[in-house]
Amino acid sequence: MASSRLKYLSLGVLVFQTTTLVLTMRYSRTLQGEGPRYLASSAVVTAELLKILTCVMLVYRDHSYSFRALNSIVTQEILNKPMETLKLAIPSGIYTLQNNLLYVALSNLDAATYQVTYQLKILTTALFSVFMLGRRLGVYQWLSLLILMAGVALVQWPTDSPGAPEEQQLSAGSQFVGVVAVLVACCSSGFAGVYFEKILKETKQSVWIRNIQLGLFGMVFGLMGVFVYDGDRVRESGMFQGYNGLTWTVVALQALGGLVIAAVIKYADNILKGFATSLSIILSTLISFFWLEDFEPSSVFFLGAMLVIVATFLYGYEGRPSPNPSRA
């Protein structure tokens, strides 16, 4: 009973985190307020810092709340093993790029279209797992990937909409930027996720220690991005310009994401994870239409979204008996 409660609790938190992050990030990037808008690059760095602090607290808890044990494990596993730590530089840099791309995507796409399109990470993760881990996919999984591509293609199918030609041209250009950002993020997510899984399988280090290592490199790469792309704005108005309660909510939800996924992998399975993803897509669509009012679904979109949801379930269906279930 306790295991069952943890399973559904972790899935409930995943649905809440995924849906709320997408909607609040979209709202925060389109909200017209006074003063400068917060820097996406700064938010990425802050989220990494928060994730590191959270993982440090989890390691502290796992070692009976002993500062001496915490200091020993961090020194032993991170400082005294520089080559093991350096292995995390590659996925960390890619994750940093991915997190910045998600802000670009949600600045140019409505929440519903983003949610459905971003499920292409299932495809990229599956393909990278085949080539990098030697994983074999079953017939249902290959079929689900084909259905997934068809569904995402339908979601991106152009539709006629009323409005001035200038507005349509601007909207089309913004959507193109958003879609490209999502596609690159899907590729980076697939590669980094499989690479990270490969590292976890080759060592016995705690997943929290690995996340601390990822976060440390993520902060370094993130700070480089801040000063390369937003250096002038940071020198003018500070790194935390435009921050408010909504911004801190987005940062906290982004930091929480990786920890929630770890809990879902531990307590749940692919089928229930697919259910959570599907429910998140439905909720994002409804809230984007009724609350944000930046999305008007068409019949083609609904068909594409349904295909993506079916593909998500179908991929997890044959993942259960597999000796190495995919973490896509």
N, C-alpha and C positions, 0 to 999 in steps of 0.2 A: 504493500500500500504506500509506504514511504517513497519507494522508487517510482511508482506510478505518479504520485503527486509531484515529485521533482521533474519528471518527464513533461507533464502538462504545464507545470509552472514555467519551466525553461522555454517551452514553445509559446506560452502566452506572453512572456517577456520579449521573445524574439519578434512576435507580431507587433507588439506595442512599440518596441525600439525601431524596427524597420519602417513602419508606417509613420510614426511620429517624426523620425529623423528626416524622411523625405519631405513631409509636409512643412515642417518648421524651417528646413533649409530653403525650400522653395519660397516660402513666405518671407523669410528674412532677406533673400536676395532680390525680391521684387517689391518689398515694402518701401514706400516713399516717405522718408522721415526727414527731420531736420538734421543738419550736419553731415559729415562724411559717412559713407557706408563702411562697415567693417571689412577688413582685408581677409580674403579667403585663405591666403598663405599664412597669415597670423593665426587664424582659427585652426588650421591643420597642426601647427606647432604646439598650440595650447592644448589641443586634444591629445597629442603624443605625451606631453608632460603629465596630464591628468591620468593617462593610461599607465605611465610608469609608476606614479604615486600609488595608484590602485593596486598594481601588481606587487609593489613592495609591501603594501599592507597585507596582501594575501599570503605572501611568503612569511611575513612576520607572524601571521596567525597560524600558519602551518607548522611553525617551529616554536609553538607554545609561548608566543608573545615575548620572546627573548631577544633583546637587542644584540647580545653577544652572538647568538646563533645566526641572526640575520646578517650581521657584519661578516661572520665567517663564511656563510654560504655565498654571499655576493662577491666577496674577495676570491673565494675558491673557484666559483663557477664562471665569473666574468673577467676579473682582473688577471687571474693566474692562468687563464686559458685564452690567450689573445687570438689564436688561430681559429678556435671554435667560435669565438665571438665575431670575428671578421666574416665568417660564413653568412652571417645575417645581414651584411651590408647590402648584398644584391637584392633580396626580397624587400628589405626596408626602403631602399631607394625607389623601387617600383611601387610599393604601397604608398609612399609619399606622393609620387606622381599621380597615382590613382585617386587619392583623396582630394588633390587639387582639381583633378578633372571632374569629379562629381559636383563640385561647386560651379564649374563652368557649365556642366550639363544642366543643372537645375536652375541656372540663371537664364537658360534659353529654351527649356522644355517644361511643359506642365508635368505635374507629379505623376499622373496616370501613365502618360507615354514613357516617361523615364522608367517607372517601375517595370513595365512590360519589357521594354527594350533591354534593360539591364539584366534580364534573365538569360541573355546570351552568354553570360559568364558560365552557365551550365555547360554550354557547348565548348567554350575555350578550355575550361577546366578538364572536361572529359578528354579532349584531344591531347592536351599536355600530359595528362595522366597516362595515356596510351603510349606516348613517345618517351616520356621521362621515367615512368615507373613500371612500364611494361604491363600495365593493367589491360585486361581483356574485357570488352563490353559485349553484352548479349544482344540478341535480335531486338528485344523491346527497347533497349537503351539507344541503339542506333536509330530505330524508328522514331523514338521520342525526340532525338536531336533534329531529324528532318522536319517533324511537326513543329518543333520550336522555331526553326529558321523560317518556316512558312508563316507562322503566327506573327513573328516580329516583322516580317516583310509586309504583312497586311496592316499592322499597326502603323507603319510608316508610309502606307499608301496615300498619295496626295488626294485631297478632297477639295471640292469647290466650296468656298466660304465667302459670304458677303463682306464688303468693305472696299475701301479705296485701293487702287492698284499699288500706291506707295506703301500702304500698310501691309498688303499681301506680300510685296517683295521683301519688306523688312522682316516679316514673320517667317517667310521661307528661308531667308538667309540665317536668321537666328536659329531656326530649327535645324538647319544643316550643321551649324557649329555645335549645337547640343547633341545631335546624333553622332557626329564624329567623336566628340568627347566621350560619349557613352561607349562607343565601339572600342576606342583605345583603352578605356578603363576596364572593359570586359577582358580584353587580351592581357592586360597587365595583371588583373585579378586572377585569371586562370594560371598564368605562369608563376606568379609569386606564391599563390596558394599551394600549387603542386611542389614547388621548390621548398617551401617551408615544411610541407608534410614529409618530404624526402629527408630533410635535416632532422625532423623530430623522430623519424623511424631509425635513423642511424645513431642517435645518441639517447641517453637516459636522463637528460636534464628535464627539470620541471617545465611545464608549458608556461608557467608564470615567469620563470627566469628567462626563457626564450622571448617572451613578450617584452621584458625589460630591455633585453639586448636589441630587439627590433625598435623599441621606443627611443633608445639612446641614438641609434643611427638615424631614425626618423626625425628626431629633433635637429640633428646636424644638417641633414639634407633639407629639412624644412626651413631652417634659418638661412641657409644658402639661397633658397628660393625667395625668401622674404626680402633679402637685401639686393638680390639681382633684379627682381621684377618690381618690387615695391619700395626700394631703398629710399627714393626721394620722398614718398608719402610718409614713410616711417620717420624720417628725419624732420619732416614738417609737422606732423600731428601725433607722432608716437605709434607704437606697435599695437596698442589696444584702442585705437581710434574707432568710434562708432559702436563699441561694445555696449550692449544692454542686456536685460534679462533674457530676451529671446536668443541673443547670440550665445550666451553662456549655456542655454538649454541645448542649442545645436552642438556646441563643443562637448558637453557632457554626454549627449546621445551618441556622438561619433566615437568618443573614447570607450563607451560601453559596448559598442558593436562587437569588437573582437572577443571580448569576454563572454558575451551572450552566445556567440557562435561556439566557443569552446564548451560551454555548458550544454548546448544542444547536441553537439557531437558526443558528449559523454553520456547524457541521459536519454536521448531520443534516437530516432532512426530516420532514414531518408524519406520514408513515406509521410511521416508526421511533419518533417521539416518542409516537404513539398506542400502539405496542407497549410502550414503557417505562411509560406510564401504566397500561395494562392489567395488566402484570406487577406493578406497585406495588400495585394494588387487590387482586390475588390474594394477594400476600405479606402485606399488611396484614390481610386476612381470616383467613388461616391463623394468623398470630402472635397476633392479637387473640383467637382462639378457644383456641389451645393454650397460649399463654404468659400473656397478661394475664387470660384467663378472664373477660372482661367482655362476651362476645358469644356468642350461640347462634344460628347462621344457620337460617333457615327456607327452605322450598322457594320461597316468594314472593321472598325476598331474593335467592336464587341466580338466579332468573329475571330479576329487575330488574338485578342486577349483570352478567349476561351481555348484556342489552340495552345497558347502558351501554358495555361493552367493544366490542360490535359497532358501536355508534354512533361510538365514538372512532376505530375503524379506517375506517369508512365516510366520516367527515368528512375524514380525511386522504387518502383515495383520490383524490378529485377535486381536492384542494388542490395536487397536484404540477404539473399542466399550467397552472394559473392563473398569470397574470403577477404577481399580488400575493397569494401564499399567506398565509392567515391565521396569526397567531401565537397563536391561542387554545390 
